[in-house]
Amino acid sequence: MQRLGRVLHVTPSMNIIVKSETIPKLGQTVVDENLKVVGKVFDIIGPTSSPYVTIKPSIKEPRKLANKKLYVIPSKRRKEKK
């Protein structure tokens, strides 16, 4: 588990905007401090030195996450056999 950053706000279309500490991969699973899945990384915007991440939520009330820290779970991809 790796810290993603703090939730800044939720957009009118209910996407979660996070001021990111790292650059995640698109589609990575995002969880809260209780390891509850809150959504997936949908987009990364801004400069690489100070990125913002858009999360497509999988929860009913994403506004409750305001100012909370979120984390990403690294995707488990199988390595291809040669």
N, C-alpha and C positions, 0 to 999 in steps of 0.2 A: 504494500500500500504506500502511495506517495502523496504528499500534500499537494493539492492543486492550487488552492488560494481561497480568498474570502468572497462571499456573494456580495455584489454591489447592489443589484436590484433585479426585479423581474419585469420583463417587457410587457406591453399590452397584449402581445400574442402569447404570453405565458412562458417565454423562454427565459432561462436563468443566465444572468451575466456575471462572470467571475473575473476578478483581477488576478491573473494567474502568476504563480511563482515559477512555474516550469512550462514547457511546451508539450502538451499531451498529444497523443495520436487521435485522429478522428475515429469516432466509434467506441472509444474507451469507456468503460463503465465508471460512473461517478457515484460515490457513496458519502454519507455524512459521518460524523464521529462515532455513531452507533453501528456503523457498517450497513445501514439501511440504503438500498439502492435508490437514488433519486433521479437518475437519468443517464444519458449518454452524451459524450462530446459531439456537438453538431458542427461547430465552426470555430475557427481561430482568427481573431482580427487584431489589427494594430501592429506595431513594430515588434520584431523578435526580442528586442531588449526589454519590452514592457507589454506583453501580450494580454489580450482579453479573450475569454473562452465563452462561447455560447453553448448552453446545455439544453437539450430537448428533454423536458422532465417526464418521468414516468409516475409521478405522484400527483394526487388531486389538488393539493394546496401548496404550490411552490413558494408562495409569498411568505410562508412561515420560515423559510430558510434565510431570510434577510440578515446579513451581517454574520452568518455562520461560516465556519471553515468546511471546505469539501475536499475530498480525496479521490484519487483515481486508482483503479485496480489494473495492473498491467495485464494486457491481453495474453492469453495462453495459446500461442500458435505452435503447432507441431512443426518440427524441422523436417524438411523433405529428405528422404533417404536417397543416397547416391548409388 
